């Protein structure tokens, strides 16, 4: 039976959380209202900045034509594939680096160079190698894979060496230490890496669509800019923002489940 003081503390926390959400919503409403007012009053040129009402009209038109959801699904599919591939390959490579410190030390300078390399410079190469369709996936993975490897490897290094030494003293193999200690204890690091991966992969997908794609929200942004349809550009950016919020929310749900499943609740 929780104490009255603890129940009071929980009520305060719930009220504070509701207040945070209300302030967030209020900020968004104020921003949209000021934007709309500025466009209607002529403070800004709506030809250049669009406005919420014009964006809504444009969105309804695209929905009736059935185009916007097609482009949204294309970008969503490319992003999800990029995230999955980056996480799987990153986990495998980071595990190999943990398994062999020699390989980690040999390849570390190359990882640093690849991480610092502007990935947009690889766009033409991916286009030639993979074609206009699959080059988007190449860009998405290229931007996120190195960061994924580095973050997961650093997470492995943060695991208590005492536990690993204890298992080693009992004759445990590296495979047993990996499966029984390292991977379960690294769940928070995997989730943190996944959160970073959402943003990086989405950036890679949009960059790839800018360079070569014939569909997707990035393609719509480029096309809208070329024909000077700022409403189309703004709607596409708003859809991108919504997509990132949804993906980040899914990662948060996964984080809560993983913390309960692997007993990482604070």
Secondary structure, DSSP 8 states (H G I E B T S, - for coil): ---HHHHHHHHHHHHHHHHHHHHHHHHHHHHHHHHHHHHHHTSS-HHHH--HHHHHHHHHHHHHHT-HHHHHHHHHHHHHHHHHHHHHHHHHHHHHHHH-HHHHHHHHHHHHHHHHS-GGGGHHHHHHHHHHHHHHHHHHHHHHHHHHHHHHHHHHHHS-HHHHHHHHHTT--HHHHIIIIIHHHTHHHHHHHHHHHHHHHHHHHHHHHHHT-SSSHHHHHHHHHHTT-HHHHHHHHHHHHHHHHHHHHHHHHHHHHHHHHTT---
